[in-house]
């Protein structure tokens, strides 16, 4: 038998309704915010991610699924959704549309990392990318969408943590201060942090090793190094979040793991998924489009890991509203199977979810099968029902029955379903 690759997961029919429910909720919220869907290829040229994410990040250096295609080109399965949308924005001249442009996506993404609860090598994201303005009002709109997405899915105890990592100029001063702080402490830190010190100093703040976190307790705070413009942007965003009732905490330790972030960075976190408690992350990346060859463009966005969201929804007892048949049409004898098919077809054409017996089960077995399907009603067809053009509708949850004319069946089921 050939098994599923490590770090991937089948979404079975018994679970897929949870995904459909979650995705439908997110699509509807995106519509309310005037965000439109964008779809990009599942693979891109490797250079796109090296230039945007940064060749010194863990994603590029350790986690990407990269291969050479038959034409000798280096191709990568996309590890995240932001860079492909930026590439599409440039390539398709989307700046010619009315700005700001709000887009969203639901995608599979791929990273070669150690599988753990809610983190797989093939995972799925709902993401939002907004192009065309540097205003903190767009930061607010994006964070508000993320907040209402989590609340709308029924999640509780999820907190917004907010920070600013400034622009390249003020961040340069902060990195110097950070390097000075850690310079005489490297021997006591993990190998990854020693490597980050030289290549990606900001990521020192992101280490989860307890000893490194203890050493970093008194690191300089980046908010103290913001230039006047970055400080004004951050303060205005905080003011706006308070005005619309989105609660937040300032967390100077948030830096996000990808190179393209500037100014605003944020995460929604929970303590209910263990140490890896981030369920949503995002921020502003005003230099991304220009770094890929486009015109300077203000951008802000976020991504939500669907596996982690659904896991949290399950843990908190969210009702996913499973799709079950409204009606199961039963035959007392196989000779009435065609009549059942005709009635089932009429019900479906009228927008009523219906199924019927197709394997020759006995009437008793059909009732058991309908119970397993969790059908709401049963309609039984036999010789008398056909000749008298009357049927009995049975409510399977409590066994109550009512008689109904065959011609009025569709209308009656629409009333009670």
C-alpha positions as a Markdown table, in Angstrom:
| # | Residue | x | y | z |
|---|---|---|---|---|
| 1 | Unk | 0.0 | 0.0 | 0.0 |
| 2 | Unk | 1.2 | 3.5 | -0.8 |
| 3 | Unk | 0.8 | 5.8 | 2.2 |
| 4 | Unk | 0.3 | 9.6 | 2.3 |
| 5 | Unk | 3.5 | 11.6 | 2.4 |
| 6 | Unk | 4.7 | 12.8 | 5.8 |
| 7 | Unk | 3.3 | 16.2 | 6.8 |
| 8 | Unk | 0.2 | 16.0 | 4.6 |
| 9 | Unk | -3.3 | 15.1 | 5.5 |
| 10 | Unk | -6.5 | 13.8 | 3.7 |
| 11 | Unk | -9.6 | 15.9 | 4.3 |
| 12 | Unk | -12.2 | 13.1 | 4.5 |
| 13 | Unk | -15.9 | 13.5 | 3.7 |
| 14 | Unk | -16.6 | 13.3 | 7.4 |
| 15 | Unk | -14.5 | 16.4 | 8.0 |
| 16 | Unk | -14.8 | 18.4 | 4.8 |
| 17 | Unk | -18.0 | 20.2 | 5.9 |
| 18 | Unk | -15.9 | 22.0 | 8.5 |
| 19 | Unk | -13.6 | 23.3 | 5.8 |
| 20 | Unk | -16.5 | 24.3 | 3.7 |
| 21 | Unk | -18.2 | 26.1 | 6.6 |
| 22 | Unk | -15.0 | 27.9 | 7.5 |
| 23 | Unk | -14.1 | 28.9 | 4.0 |
| 24 | Unk | -17.7 | 30.1 | 3.2 |
| 25 | Unk | -17.6 | 32.3 | 6.4 |
| 26 | Unk | -14.3 | 33.8 | 5.3 |
| 27 | Unk | -15.4 | 34.5 | 1.8 |
| 28 | Unk | -18.6 | 36.2 | 3.0 |
| 29 | Unk | -16.6 | 38.4 | 5.3 |
| 30 | Unk | -14.1 | 39.3 | 2.6 |
| 31 | Unk | -17.1 | 40.3 | 0.4 |
| 32 | Unk | -18.4 | 42.6 | 3.2 |
| 33 | Unk | -15.0 | 44.4 | 3.2 |
| 34 | Unk | -15.0 | 44.7 | -0.6 |
| 35 | Unk | -12.1 | 42.3 | -1.1 |
| 36 | Unk | -12.1 | 40.2 | -4.3 |
| 37 | Unk | -10.5 | 36.8 | -4.8 |
| 38 | Unk | -7.2 | 36.4 | -6.6 |
| 39 | Unk | -5.8 | 33.1 | -7.6 |
| 40 | Unk | -2.1 | 32.5 | -8.4 |
| 41 | Unk | -0.3 | 29.3 | -9.5 |
| 42 | Unk | 0.7 | 26.7 | -7.0 |
| 43 | Unk | 4.3 | 27.1 | -8.0 |
| 44 | Unk | 6.4 | 30.1 | -9.0 |
| 45 | Unk | 10.0 | 30.8 | -10.1 |
| 46 | Unk | 12.3 | 30.3 | -7.1 |
| 47 | Unk | 13.7 | 33.8 | -7.5 |
| 48 | Unk | 10.4 | 35.3 | -6.5 |
| 49 | Unk | 10.7 | 34.0 | -3.0 |
| 50 | Unk | 14.4 | 34.6 | -2.6 |
| 51 | Unk | 14.0 | 38.2 | -3.6 |
| 52 | Unk | 10.9 | 38.9 | -1.5 |
| 53 | Unk | 11.2 | 36.7 | 1.6 |
| 54 | Unk | 15.0 | 36.9 | 1.9 |
| 55 | Unk | 17.6 | 34.2 | 1.3 |
| 56 | Unk | 18.6 | 34.3 | 4.9 |
| 57 | Unk | 15.2 | 33.5 | 6.3 |
| 58 | Unk | 14.4 | 29.9 | 7.5 |
| 59 | Unk | 11.7 | 29.7 | 4.8 |
| 60 | Unk | 14.1 | 30.1 | 1.9 |
| 61 | Unk | 17.2 | 28.5 | 3.4 |
| 62 | Unk | 15.6 | 25.5 | 5.0 |
| 63 | Unk | 11.9 | 25.0 | 4.2 |
| 64 | Unk | 11.0 | 25.5 | 0.5 |
| 65 | Unk | 10.1 | 22.7 | -1.8 |
| 66 | Unk | 12.4 | 23.6 | -4.8 |
| 67 | Unk | 13.0 | 21.6 | -7.9 |
| 68 | Unk | 14.3 | 22.0 | -11.5 |
| 69 | Unk | 11.7 | 21.5 | -14.1 |
| 70 | Unk | 12.3 | 19.9 | -17.5 |
| 71 | Unk | 13.3 | 23.2 | -19.0 |
| 72 | Unk | 16.1 | 23.6 | -16.4 |
| 73 | Unk | 14.2 | 26.4 | -14.5 |
| 74 | Unk | 14.3 | 26.5 | -10.7 |
| 75 | Unk | 10.7 | 26.2 | -9.5 |
| 76 | Unk | 9.3 | 26.4 | -6.0 |
| 77 | Unk | 5.9 | 25.3 | -4.5 |
| 78 | Unk | 4.7 | 28.5 | -2.9 |
| 79 | Unk | 5.5 | 28.6 | 0.8 |
| 80 | Unk | 3.2 | 31.6 | 1.4 |
| 81 | Unk | 0.8 | 33.8 | -0.6 |
| 82 | Unk | 2.0 | 37.4 | -0.3 |
| 83 | Unk | 4.9 | 37.3 | -2.8 |
| 84 | Unk | 2.8 | 35.6 | -5.6 |
| 85 | Unk | 0.1 | 38.2 | -5.3 |
| 86 | Unk | 2.7 | 41.0 | -5.5 |
| 87 | Unk | 4.2 | 39.3 | -8.6 |
| 88 | Unk | 0.7 | 39.2 | -10.1 |
| 89 | Unk | 0.0 | 42.8 | -9.1 |
| 90 | Unk | 3.1 | 43.9 | -11.1 |
| 91 | Unk | 2.8 | 41.6 | -14.0 |
| 92 | Unk | -0.9 | 42.3 | -14.7 |
| 93 | Unk | -0.6 | 46.1 | -14.1 |
| 94 | Unk | -3.2 | 46.0 | -11.3 |
| 95 | Unk | -2.1 | 49.5 | -10.3 |
| 96 | Unk | -4.2 | 50.7 | -13.2 |
| 97 | Unk | -7.3 | 49.7 | -11.3 |
| 98 | Unk | -9.0 | 51.9 | -8.7 |
| 99 | Unk | -6.8 | 51.9 | -5.6 |
| 100 | Unk | -6.7 | 50.8 | -2.9 |
| 101 | Unk | -7.2 | 47.3 | -4.3 |
| 102 | Unk | -8.3 | 44.7 | -1.8 |
| 103 | Unk | -7.7 | 41.0 | -2.6 |
| 104 | Unk | -8.0 | 37.7 | -0.8 |
| 105 | Unk | -7.0 | 34.1 | -1.4 |
| 106 | Unk | -7.5 | 30.6 | -0.1 |
| 107 | Unk | -4.5 | 28.5 | -1.0 |
| 108 | Unk | -2.4 | 25.4 | -0.3 |
| 109 | Unk | 1.1 | 26.3 | 0.7 |
| 110 | Unk | 4.2 | 24.1 | 1.2 |
| 111 | Unk | 7.1 | 24.2 | 3.7 |
| 112 | Unk | 9.4 | 21.4 | 4.7 |
| 113 | Unk | 9.3 | 21.6 | 8.5 |
| 114 | Unk | 8.7 | 19.3 | 11.4 |
| 115 | Unk | 5.0 | 18.3 | 11.4 |
| 116 | Unk | 3.2 | 19.2 | 14.6 |
| 117 | Unk | -0.3 | 20.0 | 15.8 |
| 118 | Unk | -1.9 | 22.2 | 13.2 |
| 119 | Unk | 1.3 | 22.6 | 11.3 |
| 120 | Unk | 1.8 | 20.5 | 8.2 |
| 121 | Unk | 4.1 | 20.4 | 5.2 |
| 122 | Unk | 1.2 | 21.1 | 3.0 |
| 123 | Unk | -1.1 | 23.6 | 4.8 |
| 124 | Unk | -3.8 | 26.0 | 3.8 |
| 125 | Unk | -4.1 | 29.8 | 4.2 |
| 126 | Unk | -6.8 | 32.4 | 4.0 |
| 127 | Unk | -5.0 | 35.6 | 3.2 |
| 128 | Unk | -5.8 | 39.3 | 2.5 |
| 129 | Unk | -3.6 | 41.7 | 0.6 |
| 130 | Unk | -4.4 | 45.4 | 0.2 |
| 131 | Unk | -2.5 | 47.5 | -2.3 |
| 132 | Unk | -2.3 | 51.2 | -3.0 |
| 133 | Unk | -1.9 | 53.3 | 0.2 |
| 134 | Unk | 0.4 | 53.8 | 3.1 |
| 135 | Unk | -2.3 | 55.2 | 5.4 |
| 136 | Unk | -2.8 | 53.6 | 8.9 |
| 137 | Unk | -6.5 | 53.5 | 8.0 |
| 138 | Unk | -5.7 | 50.6 | 5.7 |
| 139 | Unk | -3.8 | 48.9 | 8.5 |
| 140 | Unk | -6.9 | 49.3 | 10.6 |
| 141 | Unk | -9.2 | 47.9 | 7.8 |
| 142 | Unk | -6.9 | 44.9 | 7.4 |
| 143 | Unk | -6.6 | 44.1 | 11.1 |
| 144 | Unk | -10.3 | 44.7 | 11.6 |
| 145 | Unk | -11.1 | 42.1 | 8.9 |
| 146 | Unk | -8.8 | 39.6 | 10.6 |
| 147 | Unk | -10.4 | 40.3 | 14.0 |
| 148 | Unk | -13.9 | 40.0 | 12.7 |
| 149 | Unk | -13.0 | 36.8 | 10.8 |
| 150 | Unk | -11.8 | 35.1 | 14.0 |
| 151 | Unk | -14.8 | 36.4 | 16.0 |
| 152 | Unk | -17.2 | 35.5 | 13.2 |
| 153 | Unk | -15.9 | 31.9 | 13.2 |
| 154 | Unk | -16.9 | 31.7 | 16.9 |
| 155 | Unk | -13.4 | 31.8 | 18.4 |
| 156 | Unk | -12.8 | 33.0 | 21.9 |
| 157 | Unk | -9.7 | 33.9 | 23.9 |
| 158 | Unk | -7.7 | 35.1 | 20.8 |
| 159 | Unk | -5.7 | 38.2 | 21.5 |
| 160 | Unk | -4.2 | 40.8 | 19.1 |
| 161 | Unk | -0.6 | 41.6 | 19.6 |
| 162 | Unk | 0.8 | 44.7 | 17.8 |
| 163 | Unk | 4.2 | 46.2 | 17.1 |
| 164 | Unk | 6.0 | 48.4 | 14.7 |
| 165 | Unk | 9.4 | 47.4 | 13.2 |
| 166 | Unk | 9.7 | 50.8 | 11.6 |
| 167 | Unk | 11.1 | 51.7 | 8.2 |
| 168 | Unk | 14.5 | 50.5 | 6.9 |
| 169 | Unk | 16.2 | 53.7 | 8.2 |
| 170 | Unk | 15.0 | 53.5 | 11.9 |
| 171 | Unk | 15.3 | 49.8 | 11.9 |
| 172 | Unk | 19.0 | 50.0 | 10.9 |
| 173 | Unk | 19.6 | 51.9 | 14.2 |
| 174 | Unk | 17.7 | 49.4 | 16.2 |
| 175 | Unk | 19.6 | 46.5 | 14.7 |
| 176 | Unk | 22.8 | 48.1 | 15.7 |
| 177 | Unk | 21.5 | 48.4 | 19.3 |
| 178 | Unk | 20.3 | 44.8 | 19.2 |
| 179 | Unk | 23.7 | 43.5 | 18.0 |
| 180 | Unk | 25.5 | 45.5 | 20.7 |
| 181 | Unk | 23.2 | 44.0 | 23.4 |
| 182 | Unk | 23.7 | 40.4 | 22.2 |
| 183 | Unk | 27.4 | 40.6 | 21.4 |
| 184 | Unk | 28.7 | 39.2 | 24.6 |
| 185 | Unk | 25.9 | 36.8 | 25.1 |
| 186 | Unk | 26.2 | 34.6 | 22.0 |
| 187 | Unk | 28.1 | 31.8 | 23.7 |
| 188 | Unk | 25.1 | 31.1 | 25.9 |
| 189 | Unk | 22.6 | 31.1 | 23.0 |
| 190 | Unk | 21.3 | 28.3 | 20.7 |
| 191 | Unk | 23.1 | 27.7 | 17.3 |
| 192 | Unk | 20.2 | 29.1 | 15.4 |
| 193 | Unk | 20.4 | 32.4 | 17.3 |
| 194 | Unk | 24.2 | 32.6 | 16.7 |
| 195 | Unk | 23.5 | 32.3 | 13.0 |
| 196 | Unk | 20.7 | 34.8 | 13.1 |
| 197 | Unk | 23.0 | 37.3 | 14.9 |
| 198 | Unk | 25.1 | 37.6 | 11.8 |
| 199 | Unk | 22.4 | 37.2 | 9.1 |
| 200 | Unk | 19.0 | 38.3 | 10.4 |
| 201 | Unk | 19.5 | 40.0 | 13.7 |
| 202 | Unk | 15.8 | 40.9 | 14.2 |
| 203 | Unk | 14.9 | 37.2 | 14.3 |
| 204 | Unk | 16.7 | 36.9 | 17.6 |
| 205 | Unk | 13.5 | 38.2 | 19.2 |
| 206 | Unk | 11.6 | 35.4 | 17.6 |
| 207 | Unk | 13.5 | 32.5 | 19.2 |
| 208 | Unk | 11.4 | 30.1 | 21.3 |
| 209 | Unk | 14.3 | 28.4 | 23.2 |
| 210 | Unk | 13.7 | 29.2 | 26.9 |
| 211 | Unk | 17.4 | 30.1 | 27.5 |
| 212 | Unk | 17.5 | 32.5 | 24.6 |
| 213 | Unk | 14.2 | 34.1 | 25.7 |
| 214 | Unk | 15.6 | 34.6 | 29.2 |
| 215 | Unk | 18.7 | 36.3 | 27.8 |
| 216 | Unk | 16.5 | 38.5 | 25.6 |
| 217 | Unk | 14.3 | 39.8 | 28.5 |
| 218 | Unk | 16.1 | 43.1 | 28.6 |
| 219 | Unk | 16.7 | 43.7 | 24.9 |
| 220 | Unk | 16.3 | 47.3 | 23.6 |
| 221 | Unk | 12.7 | 48.0 | 22.5 |
| 222 | Unk | 12.2 | 48.8 | 18.9 |
| 223 | Unk | 9.5 | 51.3 | 19.6 |
| 224 | Unk | 12.2 | 53.5 | 21.2 |
| 225 | Unk | 14.0 | 53.7 | 17.9 |
| 226 | Unk | 11.2 | 54.7 | 15.5 |
| 227 | Unk | 11.6 | 57.8 | 13.4 |
| 228 | Unk | 8.9 | 60.5 | 13.7 |
| 229 | Unk | 6.9 | 59.3 | 10.7 |
| 230 | Unk | 6.9 | 55.6 | 11.8 |
| 231 | Unk | 6.0 | 56.7 | 15.4 |
| 232 | Unk | 3.1 | 58.8 | 14.1 |
| 233 | Unk | 1.8 | 55.9 | 11.9 |
| 234 | Unk | 1.9 | 53.5 | 14.9 |
| 235 | Unk | 0.2 | 55.9 | 17.3 |
| 236 | Unk | -2.5 | 56.7 | 14.8 |
| 237 | Unk | -3.2 | 53.0 | 14.3 |
| 238 | Unk | -3.5 | 52.4 | 18.0 |
| 239 | Unk | -5.9 | 55.3 | 18.2 |
| 240 | Unk | -8.0 | 53.8 | 15.4 |
| 241 | Unk | -8.1 | 50.3 | 16.9 |
| 242 | Unk | -9.4 | 51.8 | 20.2 |
| 243 | Unk | -12.0 | 53.9 | 18.3 |
| 244 | Unk | -13.5 | 50.8 | 16.6 |
| 245 | Unk | -13.3 | 48.6 | 19.6 |
| 246 | Unk | -10.6 | 46.1 | 18.5 |
| 247 | Unk | -8.7 | 45.2 | 21.7 |
| 248 | Unk | -4.9 | 44.9 | 21.4 |
| 249 | Unk | -1.7 | 44.6 | 23.4 |
| 250 | Unk | 1.7 | 46.1 | 22.4 |
| 251 | Unk | 4.3 | 43.4 | 22.0 |
| 252 | Unk | 7.8 | 44.7 | 21.1 |
| 253 | Unk | 8.9 | 41.1 | 20.5 |
| 254 | Unk | 6.9 | 40.6 | 17.4 |
| 255 | Unk | 9.0 | 40.9 | 14.3 |
| 256 | Unk | 7.5 | 38.4 | 11.9 |
| 257 | Unk | 9.7 | 35.9 | 10.0 |
| 258 | Unk | 9.9 | 37.4 | 6.5 |
| 259 | Unk | 12.1 | 40.2 | 5.2 |
| 260 | Unk | 9.4 | 42.2 | 3.4 |
| 261 | Unk | 7.7 | 43.6 | 6.5 |
| 262 | Unk | 7.9 | 47.3 | 7.4 |
| 263 | Unk | 6.2 | 49.4 | 10.1 |
| 264 | Unk | 3.1 | 47.6 | 11.4 |
| 265 | Unk | 3.4 | 43.9 | 12.3 |
| 266 | Unk | 0.7 | 42.0 | 14.2 |
| 267 | Unk | -0.3 | 38.5 | 15.4 |
| 268 | Unk | -3.5 | 37.0 | 16.8 |
| 269 | Unk | -2.5 | 34.4 | 19.4 |
| 270 | Unk | -4.1 | 31.9 | 21.7 |
| 271 | Unk | -2.8 | 29.8 | 24.6 |
| 272 | Unk | -5.1 | 26.9 | 23.7 |
| 273 | Unk | -2.9 | 25.4 | 21.0 |
| 274 | Unk | 0.3 | 25.0 | 23.1 |
| 275 | Unk | 3.5 | 26.9 | 22.6 |
| 276 | Unk | 3.0 | 27.5 | 18.9 |
| 277 | Unk | -0.1 | 29.7 | 19.5 |
| 278 | Unk | -0.2 | 32.1 | 16.5 |
| 279 | Unk | -3.3 | 31.6 | 14.4 |
| 280 | Unk | -2.9 | 34.7 | 12.3 |
| 281 | Unk | 0.0 | 37.0 | 11.3 |
| 282 | Unk | 0.5 | 40.0 | 9.1 |
| 283 | Unk | 1.6 | 43.5 | 8.7 |
| 284 | Unk | 2.7 | 46.2 | 6.3 |
| 285 | Unk | 5.3 | 45.7 | 3.5 |
| 286 | Unk | 5.6 | 49.0 | 1.6 |
| 287 | Unk | 8.9 | 48.0 | -0.1 |
| 288 | Unk | 7.8 | 44.6 | -1.5 |
| 289 | Unk | 6.4 | 45.7 | -4.9 |
| 290 | Unk | 9.4 | 47.9 | -5.6 |
| 291 | Unk | 11.8 | 45.1 | -4.6 |
| 292 | Unk | 10.3 | 42.9 | -7.3 |
| 293 | Unk | 10.6 | 45.6 | -10.0 |
| 294 | Unk | 7.3 | 47.4 | -9.6 |
| 295 | Unk | 6.5 | 51.0 | -8.6 |
| 296 | Unk | 6.7 | 51.9 | -4.9 |
| 297 | Unk | 3.3 | 50.8 | -3.5 |
| 298 | Unk | 1.9 | 50.8 | 0.0 |
| 299 | Unk | 0.8 | 47.2 | 1.0 |
| 300 | Unk | -0.7 | 45.6 | 4.1 |
| 301 | Unk | -2.0 | 42.1 | 4.6 |
| 302 | Unk | -2.3 | 39.0 | 6.8 |
| 303 | Unk | -2.7 | 35.2 | 6.5 |
| 304 | Unk | -4.6 | 32.7 | 8.7 |
| 305 | Unk | -3.7 | 29.1 | 8.9 |
| 306 | Unk | -6.8 | 27.1 | 8.2 |
| 307 | Unk | -5.7 | 23.9 | 9.9 |
| 308 | Unk | -5.0 | 25.8 | 13.1 |
| 309 | Unk | -8.2 | 27.7 | 12.9 |
| 310 | Unk | -10.3 | 24.6 | 12.4 |
| 311 | Unk | -8.4 | 22.8 | 15.2 |
| 312 | Unk | -9.1 | 25.7 | 17.6 |
| 313 | Unk | -12.8 | 25.8 | 16.5 |
| 314 | Unk | -13.1 | 22.1 | 17.3 |
| 315 | Unk | -11.5 | 22.6 | 20.7 |
| 316 | Unk | -13.8 | 25.4 | 21.6 |
| 317 | Unk | -16.9 | 23.5 | 20.5 |
| 318 | Unk | -17.9 | 25.7 | 17.5 |
| 319 | Unk | -21.0 | 24.4 | 15.6 |
| 320 | Unk | -19.8 | 23.9 | 12.0 |
| 321 | Unk | -23.4 | 23.4 | 10.7 |
| 322 | Unk | -22.8 | 20.1 | 8.9 |
| 323 | Unk | -24.6 | 19.6 | 5.7 |
| 324 | Unk | -27.1 | 16.7 | 6.0 |
| 325 | Unk | -29.9 | 15.6 | 3.6 |
| 326 | Unk | -33.2 | 17.3 | 4.1 |
| 327 | Unk | -35.0 | 14.2 | 2.9 |
| 328 | Unk | -34.3 | 10.5 | 2.3 |
| 329 | Unk | -36.9 | 9.0 | -0.1 |
| 330 | Unk | -37.5 | 5.3 | 0.6 |
| 331 | Unk | -39.1 | 2.5 | -1.3 |
| 332 | Unk | -41.1 | -0.3 | 0.3 |
| 333 | Unk | -40.0 | -2.6 | -2.5 |
| 334 | Unk | -37.3 | -2.5 | -5.3 |
| 335 | Unk | -40.1 | -2.2 | -7.9 |
| 336 | Unk | -40.7 | 1.4 | -6.8 |
| 337 | Unk | -37.1 | 2.5 | -7.0 |
| 338 | Unk | -37.7 | 4.4 | -10.3 |
| 339 | Unk | -40.6 | 6.4 | -8.6 |
| 340 | Unk | -38.2 | 7.2 | -5.8 |
| 341 | Unk | -35.6 | 8.5 | -8.2 |
| 342 | Unk | -38.2 | 10.7 | -10.0 |
| 343 | Unk | -39.3 | 12.2 | -6.7 |
| 344 | Unk | -35.8 | 12.7 | -5.5 |
| 345 | Unk | -34.9 | 14.5 | -8.8 |
| 346 | Unk | -37.9 | 16.8 | -8.4 |
| 347 | Unk | -36.9 | 17.7 | -4.9 |
| 348 | Unk | -33.3 | 18.4 | -5.9 |
| 349 | Unk | -34.5 | 20.6 | -8.8 |
| 350 | Unk | -36.5 | 22.6 | -6.3 |
| 351 | Unk | -33.5 | 23.2 | -4.1 |
| 352 | Unk | -34.2 | 20.5 | -1.5 |
| 353 | Unk | -31.3 | 18.3 | -0.5 |
| 354 | Unk | -32.5 | 14.7 | -1.1 |
| 355 | Unk | -31.1 | 11.2 | -1.5 |
| 356 | Unk | -32.7 | 7.8 | -2.1 |
| 357 | Unk | -32.0 | 4.1 | -1.9 |
| 358 | Unk | -29.9 | 2.6 | -4.7 |
| 359 | Unk | -28.6 | -0.7 | -3.4 |
| 360 | Unk | -31.7 | -2.8 | -2.8 |
| 361 | Unk | -31.8 | -2.5 | 1.0 |
| 362 | Unk | -34.8 | -3.5 | 3.0 |
| 363 | Unk | -37.1 | -0.8 | 4.4 |
| 364 | Unk | -35.7 | -1.3 | 7.9 |
| 365 | Unk | -32.1 | -1.0 | 6.6 |
| 366 | Unk | -33.1 | 2.1 | 4.7 |
| 367 | Unk | -34.2 | 3.7 | 7.9 |
| 368 | Unk | -30.9 | 2.8 | 9.5 |
| 369 | Unk | -29.0 | 4.3 | 6.6 |
| 370 | Unk | -31.1 | 7.5 | 6.7 |
| 371 | Unk | -30.3 | 7.8 | 10.4 |
| 372 | Unk | -26.5 | 7.4 | 9.7 |
| 373 | Unk | -26.8 | 10.2 | 7.1 |
| 374 | Unk | -28.7 | 12.3 | 9.7 |
| 375 | Unk | -31.4 | 13.0 | 7.2 |
| 376 | Unk | -34.2 | 15.2 | 8.7 |
| 377 | Unk | -37.2 | 13.6 | 7.0 |
| 378 | Unk | -38.1 | 10.3 | 5.4 |
| 379 | Unk | -40.6 | 9.9 | 2.6 |
| 380 | Unk | -41.8 | 6.3 | 2.0 |
| 381 | Unk | -43.1 | 5.2 | -1.4 |
| 382 | Unk | -45.1 | 2.0 | -2.0 |
| 383 | Unk | -47.9 | 0.7 | -4.1 |
| 384 | Unk | -50.7 | 2.5 | -2.1 |
| 385 | Unk | -48.8 | 5.8 | -2.1 |
| 386 | Unk | -48.4 | 5.7 | -5.9 |
| 387 | Unk | -52.0 | 4.7 | -6.6 |
| 388 | Unk | -53.5 | 7.2 | -4.1 |
| 389 | Unk | -50.9 | 9.9 | -4.8 |
| 390 | Unk | -50.3 | 10.4 | -1.1 |
| 391 | Unk | -47.2 | 9.9 | 1.0 |
| 392 | Unk | -46.2 | 10.0 | 4.6 |
| 393 | Unk | -43.5 | 12.4 | 5.7 |
| 394 | Unk | -41.7 | 11.1 | 8.8 |
| 395 | Unk | -39.6 | 13.4 | 11.0 |
| 396 | Unk | -36.7 | 11.1 | 11.9 |
| 397 | Unk | -35.6 | 13.0 | 15.0 |
| 398 | Unk | -38.9 | 12.2 | 16.9 |
| 399 | Unk | -40.8 | 9.8 | 14.6 |
| 400 | Unk | -43.8 | 12.1 | 14.1 |
| 401 | Unk | -45.6 | 11.6 | 10.8 |
| 402 | Unk | -48.0 | 13.5 | 8.5 |
| 403 | Unk | -49.8 | 12.7 | 5.3 |
| 404 | Unk | -49.2 | 14.8 | 2.2 |
| 405 | Unk | -50.5 | 14.7 | -1.3 |
| 406 | Unk | -47.8 | 13.7 | -3.8 |
| 407 | Unk | -48.2 | 16.8 | -5.9 |
| 408 | Unk | -47.9 | 19.0 | -2.8 |
| 409 | Unk | -44.8 | 17.1 | -1.4 |
| 410 | Unk | -42.2 | 19.6 | -2.7 |
| 411 | Unk | -44.1 | 22.6 | -1.4 |
| 412 | Unk | -44.6 | 21.0 | 2.1 |
| 413 | Unk | -41.0 | 20.0 | 2.5 |
| 414 | Unk | -39.9 | 23.5 | 1.6 |
| 415 | Unk | -42.1 | 24.8 | 4.5 |
| 416 | Unk | -40.8 | 22.4 | 7.1 |
| 417 | Unk | -37.2 | 21.7 | 6.2 |
